[in-house]
Amino acid sequence: MEHLVVTVIAQDQPGLVERVAQCIADHGGNWLESRMSRMAGQFAGILRVAVPAESHAELVEALQGLSIHGIRILLAPSGDEPSCVAKPVLLDLVGNDRPGIVRDITRLLTELGVNVESLITDVMPAPMSSEPLFHAEAMLAVPVSLTLDALKIQLETLADDLMVELNIRAES
């Protein structure tokens, strides 16, 4: 079996995921894992597919053919997972919305060698004031050489500068 990473984006509509899933199944592919979401009328997702080597080229062609239905597809070979050992850490952040929060947090994480494995953000009105509140939840892969306490100190210093509340905890 060969593995593909498939990125999908299209105007949101009923049956979109089914159309992609049917295309994969029609070519003997196996849908292994995915992350998909609707936002601002668009639907986007990334998935990993296993396909028999003899069906690989036909599946690629069929997926690209979904463009006639307004479905854009980007394909990449599935790479090997990094051999680096990391600890999973969950980061939760809330603060008044302003430009640059994600940039500043991710800059510090990059400097510390921390990988962002997943990131979910949104802006919602605050319960009492209705002021926009920014919320971010991230799953981080922290190098084993970086202690949770050292990461907390660095992030809390930045959180104070950004005026955001931050929670960090090791994921078990």
C-alpha positions as CSV (number, residue, x, y, z in Angstrom):
1,M,0.0,0.0,0.0
2,E,1.1,3.5,-0.7
3,H,0.0,6.5,1.4
4,L,-1.1,9.9,0.2
5,V,-1.9,13.1,2.1
6,V,-4.9,14.8,0.5
7,T,-5.9,18.4,1.1
8,V,-9.5,19.2,0.2
9,I,-11.1,22.7,-0.1
10,A,-14.5,23.6,-1.6
11,Q,-17.6,25.7,-1.1
12,D,-19.4,23.9,1.7
13,Q,-22.3,21.7,0.5
14,P,-24.0,18.5,1.5
15,G,-22.4,15.4,0.1
16,L,-18.9,16.9,-0.3
17,V,-17.1,14.4,2.1
18,E,-19.1,11.5,0.6
19,R,-18.0,12.4,-2.9
20,V,-14.3,12.4,-1.8
21,A,-14.8,9.2,0.2
22,Q,-16.6,7.5,-2.8
23,C,-13.7,8.4,-5.1
24,I,-11.2,6.9,-2.7
25,A,-13.3,3.7,-2.2
26,D,-13.8,3.3,-5.9
27,H,-10.1,3.0,-6.3
28,G,-9.5,0.5,-3.5
29,G,-8.3,3.2,-1.1
30,N,-8.6,3.2,2.6
31,W,-9.4,6.5,4.5
32,L,-7.0,6.3,7.5
33,E,-7.3,9.6,9.3
34,S,-8.5,13.2,8.8
35,R,-9.2,16.6,10.2
36,M,-11.9,18.6,8.5
37,S,-13.9,21.7,9.2
38,R,-16.3,24.3,7.8
39,M,-15.5,28.0,8.1
40,A,-16.9,31.1,6.5
41,G,-18.9,29.0,4.0
42,Q,-15.8,27.0,2.9
43,F,-15.0,23.4,3.8
44,A,-11.4,22.3,4.2
45,G,-9.7,19.1,5.3
46,I,-6.6,17.1,5.3
47,L,-6.7,13.3,5.2
48,R,-4.3,10.4,4.9
49,V,-5.2,7.6,2.5
50,A,-3.7,4.2,1.8
51,V,-4.1,2.9,-1.7
52,P,-2.8,-0.2,-3.5
53,A,0.3,0.7,-5.6
54,E,-1.4,-0.5,-8.8
55,S,-4.4,2.0,-8.2
56,H,-2.3,4.9,-7.1
57,A,-2.2,6.8,-10.5
58,E,-5.9,6.2,-11.1
59,L,-6.8,7.5,-7.7
60,V,-4.7,10.6,-8.1
61,E,-6.3,11.3,-11.5
62,A,-9.8,10.7,-10.1
63,L,-9.3,13.0,-7.1
64,Q,-8.0,15.8,-9.4
65,G,-11.1,15.2,-11.5
66,L,-13.2,16.3,-8.6
67,S,-12.4,19.8,-9.7
68,I,-15.5,19.6,-12.1
69,H,-17.5,19.7,-8.9
70,G,-15.7,22.7,-7.4
71,I,-13.5,20.5,-5.2
72,R,-9.8,21.6,-5.1
73,I,-7.4,18.8,-4.2
74,L,-3.7,19.1,-3.3
75,L,-1.8,15.8,-3.0
76,A,1.5,14.9,-1.3
77,P,3.2,11.7,-0.6
78,S,2.9,10.6,3.1
79,G,6.3,11.3,4.7
80,D,7.8,9.4,7.6
81,E,7.0,10.6,11.1
82,P,10.0,12.4,12.7
83,S,12.1,10.1,14.9
84,C,12.5,12.9,17.4
85,V,11.0,12.1,20.8
86,A,8.7,14.7,22.1
87,K,6.2,15.2,25.0
88,P,2.6,16.1,24.2
89,V,1.6,19.4,25.9
90,L,-1.8,21.1,25.7
91,L,-1.8,24.9,25.5
92,D,-5.0,26.9,26.2
93,L,-5.0,30.7,25.8
94,V,-7.7,33.3,26.2
95,G,-7.4,37.1,26.0
96,N,-8.8,40.2,24.4
97,D,-8.5,39.9,20.7
98,R,-5.8,41.8,18.9
99,P,-3.6,41.2,15.8
100,G,-0.3,39.3,16.4
101,I,-1.2,36.9,19.2
102,V,-0.7,33.7,17.1
103,R,2.5,35.2,15.5
104,D,4.0,36.1,18.9
105,I,3.2,32.7,20.6
106,T,4.3,30.6,17.6
107,R,7.6,32.6,17.3
108,L,8.5,31.8,20.9
109,L,7.5,28.1,20.4
110,T,9.7,27.9,17.3
111,E,12.6,29.4,19.2
112,L,12.2,26.7,21.9
113,G,12.1,23.9,19.3
114,V,8.4,23.2,20.0
115,N,6.3,21.9,17.2
116,V,2.6,22.9,16.9
117,E,0.7,19.7,16.0
118,S,-2.8,21.1,16.0
119,L,-4.2,24.5,16.5
120,I,-7.8,25.6,16.9
121,T,-8.7,29.3,17.3
122,D,-11.8,31.4,17.5
123,V,-13.0,34.8,18.5
124,M,-16.2,35.0,20.6
125,P,-17.9,37.8,22.5
126,A,-17.0,38.0,26.2
127,P,-19.8,36.9,28.5
128,M,-20.4,40.2,30.3
129,S,-18.9,42.9,28.1
130,S,-19.4,41.4,24.6
131,E,-15.8,42.5,23.8
132,P,-14.1,40.1,21.4
133,L,-12.1,37.4,23.2
134,F,-9.5,35.4,21.3
135,H,-9.3,31.7,22.3
136,A,-6.6,29.3,21.1
137,E,-6.1,25.6,21.9
138,A,-3.0,23.9,20.7
139,M,-1.4,20.5,21.0
140,L,2.3,20.9,21.2
141,A,5.2,18.4,20.7
142,V,7.8,19.6,23.2
143,P,11.4,18.3,23.0
144,V,12.2,16.0,25.9
145,S,15.1,18.3,26.7
146,L,12.7,21.2,27.5
147,T,11.1,20.8,30.9
148,L,7.4,21.7,31.3
149,D,8.4,24.3,34.0
150,A,10.9,26.0,31.6
151,L,8.3,26.1,28.9
152,K,5.7,27.6,31.3
153,I,8.1,30.3,32.5
154,Q,8.8,31.4,28.9
155,L,5.2,31.3,27.8
156,E,3.9,33.0,31.0
157,T,6.4,35.9,30.5
158,L,5.0,36.4,27.0
159,A,1.4,35.9,28.1
160,D,2.0,38.8,30.6
161,D,3.2,41.0,27.7
162,L,0.3,40.0,25.5
163,M,-2.2,40.3,28.4
164,V,-3.6,36.9,27.9
165,E,-4.4,34.0,30.2
166,L,-2.5,30.8,29.5
167,N,-2.8,27.2,30.7
168,I,-0.3,24.6,29.9
169,R,-0.5,21.0,30.9
170,A,1.2,17.7,30.0
171,E,-1.1,15.5,28.0
172,S,-1.2,11.9,29.2
